[in-house]
Each structure stands twice: as structure tokens, then as C-alpha cells.
Amino acid sequence: MKIIFFGSSSYVIPIIETLKNNFELSLVITTEEKKGAVITYCQKNKIELISAKSLKEPKIKDLISKAKTTLAVLADFGLIIPEDILSAFPKGIINLHPSLLPKYRGPTPVQTAIKNGDQETGITIIKLDKEVDHGEILEQETEKITNTDTAETLYKRLFEKGAKILPKVLDKFLKDELKLTTQNHNNATFTQPLTRRDGEINLHLNEESKNLKEKIRAYFPWPGVWFKTKLNKTEKIIKLLPGDKLQVEGKKPMTYKDFLNGYSEAREILKLFTTN
């Protein structure tokens, strides 16, 4: 069975690997440029690859047409799939989404789950349709969120879990042995894209102190939780890191104790985010 994969980021490498080992992975389409994790992996393993800023480029459609595949798989891709590409695969496009759909549709499901203090999330495998994360469910598995999880560790674990169950799910799907389940669209919730500015906080506002530790874990490694303040009469950006650490602009990460040793005037600043 020939398969095309759409995806980006280091998180999807286990999925590419399982497709390579269990199927004929004929093409990988990524939004990465130059030396991203997907590009590096595909070059090393001699997998045909194309980097795309838009799926409307004629060369993308030509490659998909020439590949003559009946199925595609998508994870952490970042671009909306246009209808003409969606319909190019007789068996459709299968998407691995890191949440328990219909909860947390959209681009930041893991960050939102951690920030909200959820105790569990999961990986959902769906068949893509015209709407965002709206398609029928092939398989769904839950995953506990630990109190030390960051967006980085949880994304990694969820896609690893998805990669493990994917071959069996695809095999049953291709044999028409799976009963697809329609999502309860009335229960759908949606997440929003994050920008660098979303991580900026004002520690003097009481509202900012609520669930601060969850926000630090949710926004690690990007966009991070950060604020501006004066240290030694110079304005600096300070990032708050998981594990009760921080990083002063231009410095390495440090503990709160080391921070106080280096910046004696910072005692009052430190109180703002350690008393909550």
C-alpha cells in the first residue's frame, strides 16, 4: 500500500518511521524549510520529500497525482488541505490529532489542555473532511497528563502513542473492518493559534498569577512565559521555565536561588510569581 504523509516538526518522526516500516511511503510533504527534523529524517532515509508553503502550488498536485496513492496520513502539518487534494485520495486522508475530539479542535490542543489543568487528554485518529478536526473517528486512546508535563513532552508522547496504533488502525480501515464514529459536534471546543505575544505577562496583575505554573508548562518551549523588568538599571526579558527555573535575557537558565544571588534587587520580583 502506497501512502503519502503530510507533516512537520520533530513530533511526527515516529509516525513517518512507522509508515516507512509498515507501508510503502512514497512521498512526504512538509512545511519545514532547510534543516527541519522531517527534512533531516527523510534525507537520511532516502524518502522522497517536498517542502511546501502552499498546497495550491502546481508541483504539489503533480507529485500527488504521479504517486497514485489511495490514502494519505497527516499529523502536525499546519496548512488547511484544499478540497481538490482531499478528493485526490480514494480512501481519503487520515489525521492524527492530539486531543480527545471533539474537545480541543484546532492548532493548540496540548497547550490548551495543560493550561486548563486537565488531568487527561489523548490521541484521536480521524478521517479528514472539509471542516477543521471535524471528521469521523477511527480510533481514540486516552493519555494521563502528569504535573510535570510540558507541551513538548506531551506532544512527543501522544504522537508516539499514535504511531504505535496507526498500522493496525490503517490495516483495518483499508479492509473496511472499522466502524467509523461521528463526533458529537455539539460538544466541540476550539483552540487558537499562539503568538510570541501570548506568552507575555504582567506579574503585578492578580489575573496573571492564576494557573501560572500550568501556563509555564503549557507554553514551553514556545512561546514561553516571559516579562520585562529592569535588572541593574537595564531592561531585560525574563523567561519563566518549568521546574521552578528562569532565564534572564542573555544568560543560561538558573534556579530562583541563583537568580537572587546574581540580582539582589530582584527579591520583590521573585515574590510575585513564587507566592501563588
C-alpha positions in Angstrom: 0.0 0.0 0.0 1.5 3.3 -1.1 1.0 6.2 1.3 1.8 10.0 1.3 2.4 11.7 4.6 1.8 15.4 5.4 3.6 16.7 8.5 6.1 18.9 10.2 8.1 19.1 13.5 10.2 16.5 15.4 7.0 15.2 17.0 5.9 13.4 13.8 9.1 11.4 13.2 7.7 8.3 14.9 4.7 8.4 12.5 7.0 8.7 9.5 9.0 5.8 10.8 6.1 3.6 11.3 4.7 4.4 7.8 8.1 3.7 6.4 8.4 0.3 8.2 4.8 -0.9 7.6 3.8 0.6 4.2 5.3 2.0 1.1 5.9 5.6 2.0 6.1 7.2 -1.4 6.2 10.9 -0.5 6.5 13.2 2.5 5.1 16.8 2.2 6.2 19.2 4.9 6.0 22.9 5.6 9.6 22.8 7.0 12.4 24.6 5.3 16.1 23.9 5.1 17.1 21.7 8.1 13.9 20.8 10.0 13.5 17.5 11.7 11.3 16.0 9.0 13.7 17.1 6.2 16.7 15.7 8.0 15.0 12.4 8.6 13.8 12.0 5.1 17.2 12.9 3.6 18.9 10.4 5.8 16.4 7.6 5.0 16.2 8.5 1.3 12.5 9.2 1.4 11.1 11.5 -1.4 10.3 14.9 0.1 8.9 18.2 -0.9 8.7 21.4 1.2 5.6 23.5 0.6 4.4 26.9 1.7 1.1 26.3 0.0 -0.7 23.2 -1.3 -2.0 25.2 -4.2 1.4 25.0 -5.9 1.0 23.0 -9.2 4.1 20.9 -8.4 2.4 19.6 -5.3 -0.6 18.4 -7.2 1.5 16.9 -9.9 3.6 14.9 -7.4 0.4 13.6 -5.6 -1.1 12.6 -9.0 2.0 10.8 -10.1 2.3 8.9 -6.8 -1.0 7.2 -7.5 -1.7 6.5 -3.8 -5.2 5.7 -2.4 -4.5 7.0 1.1 -2.6 9.8 2.9 -1.8 10.4 6.5 -1.5 13.8 8.2 -0.1 15.0 11.6 1.0 18.4 12.8 1.0 19.9 9.3 -0.2 23.4 9.8 -1.9 24.0 6.5 -5.6 23.5 5.5 -6.0 20.8 3.0 -7.9 22.1 -0.1 -10.8 20.1 -1.4 -9.1 19.1 -4.7 -6.2 17.4 -2.7 -8.6 15.9 -0.2 -10.5 14.3 -3.0 -7.3 13.1 -4.7 -7.1 10.1 -2.4 -9.8 7.4 -2.9 -9.6 6.3 0.7 -9.1 9.9 2.0 -6.6 11.4 4.4 -6.2 10.1 7.9 -5.3 12.6 10.6 -3.7 12.1 14.0 -4.9 14.8 16.3 -3.5 15.1 19.9 -6.7 15.6 21.9 -9.9 13.6 22.7 -12.0 15.0 19.9 -14.4 16.8 19.7 -12.6 18.5 22.6 -9.9 20.9 21.6 -10.1 21.1 17.8 -7.6 23.4 16.2 -3.9 24.2 16.4 -3.0 24.2 20.1 -4.8 21.2 21.8 -2.0 20.2 24.0 -1.1 23.7 25.2 -4.8 24.3 26.0 -5.2 21.1 27.9 -2.2 21.7 30.1 -3.1 25.4 30.7 -6.6 24.4 31.7 -5.3 22.0 34.3 -6.8 18.9 32.6 -5.9 15.5 34.1 -6.1 13.6 30.8 -6.1 14.1 27.1 -5.5 11.6 24.2 -4.8 10.9 20.6 -7.6 10.7 18.1 -7.3 9.3 14.6 -9.9 10.7 12.2 -10.8 10.8 8.5 -10.4 14.3 7.3 -13.3 16.2 5.9 -13.8 19.8 4.8 -14.0 21.2 8.3 -11.2 21.5 10.9 -10.8 18.4 13.0 -14.4 17.5 12.2 -14.2 14.1 10.6 -15.3 10.7 11.7 -13.3 8.9 14.3 -11.4 5.7 13.5 -9.7 5.3 16.9 -9.2 7.2 20.1 -6.9 6.5 23.1 -6.6 8.4 26.4 -3.3 9.6 28.0 -2.8 10.9 31.5 -1.3 14.4 31.9 1.3 14.5 34.6 2.0 17.5 36.8 5.5 17.8 35.2 4.3 17.5 31.6 5.1 20.4 29.2 3.7 20.9 25.8 6.9 19.4 24.5 6.8 16.2 26.5 3.1 15.7 26.0 3.1 16.2 22.2 6.0 13.8 22.0 4.2 11.1 24.0 0.9 11.5 22.2 2.3 11.2 18.7 4.5 8.2 19.8 1.3 6.5 21.0 -0.4 7.4 17.7 2.4 5.9 15.8 2.2 2.6 17.7 -1.5 2.1 17.0 -1.5 3.5 13.5 -0.5 0.4 11.4 -3.3 -1.7 12.9 -5.9 1.0 12.6 -4.9 1.6 8.9 -5.0 -2.1 8.1 -8.5 -2.4 9.5 -9.6 0.8 7.8 -8.3 -0.3 4.4 -10.1 -3.7 4.8 -13.3 -1.9 5.7 -13.3 -3.6 9.1 -13.6 -0.4 11.2 -16.9 1.2 12.2 -16.3 5.0 12.0 -17.9 7.1 14.7 -19.4 10.5 14.0 -18.2 13.2 16.5 -20.7 14.9 18.8 -20.3 18.3 17.2 -22.5 19.9 19.9 -19.6 19.2 22.4 -16.9 20.6 20.2 -14.4 23.1 21.7 -11.8 25.1 19.7 -8.2 26.2 20.3 -6.5 29.2 18.9 -3.0 29.8 17.3 -0.3 31.1 19.7 1.9 34.1 19.0 5.0 35.3 20.9 2.9 38.0 22.5 0.7 35.4 24.1 3.5 34.5 26.5 4.0 38.0 27.9 2.6 38.5 31.4 2.3 41.4 33.8 3.1 39.8 37.2 1.6 42.8 39.0 -1.9 41.8 37.8 -3.7 39.3 40.0 -5.3 37.7 37.0 -1.9 36.8 35.6 -0.9 34.8 38.7 -3.8 32.4 38.3 -2.7 29.0 37.0 0.8 30.4 36.3 2.6 27.1 36.7 0.2 25.4 34.3 0.7 28.2 31.8 4.5 27.9 32.1 4.3 24.2 31.3 1.8 24.7 28.5 3.8 27.4 26.8 7.2 25.5 27.0 9.2 25.6 24.8 7.2 28.2 22.7 6.1 30.9 23.0 7.3 30.7 26.7 6.1 32.7 29.6 8.0 36.0 29.9 8.0 39.5 31.2 10.1 42.6 31.0 11.8 44.2 34.1 14.8 46.3 35.0 17.8 44.5 36.4 20.9 46.5 37.2 19.1 49.5 35.6 18.8 47.7 32.3 15.6 46.4 30.9 15.7 42.6 30.5 13.3 39.9 29.4 12.9 37.1 31.9 11.5 33.7 30.9 9.8 31.6 33.5 10.7 27.9 32.9 9.2 24.6 34.2 10.8 23.2 37.3 11.0 26.5 39.2 13.7 27.9 37.0 14.0 31.1 35.0 16.2 32.6 32.3 17.4 36.2 32.2 17.9 37.5 28.7 21.5 36.6 27.5 22.0 34.2 30.4 21.6 30.4 30.9 18.6 29.0 32.8 19.0 29.2 36.6 17.2 28.4 39.8 15.4 31.1 41.8 18.1 30.9 44.4 20.8 31.6 41.8 18.7 34.4 40.4 18.6 36.1 43.8 22.3 35.7 44.3 23.0 37.4 41.0 20.4 40.2 41.2 19.9 41.4 44.8 17.2 43.9 43.7 15.1 41.0 42.4 13.7 39.8 45.7 10.4 41.6 45.2 10.1 40.5 41.6 10.6 36.9 42.7 7.8 37.1 45.3 5.3 38.0 42.6 5.5 34.5 41.0 6.5 32.3 43.9 3.7 33.1 46.3 1.0 31.7 44.1 
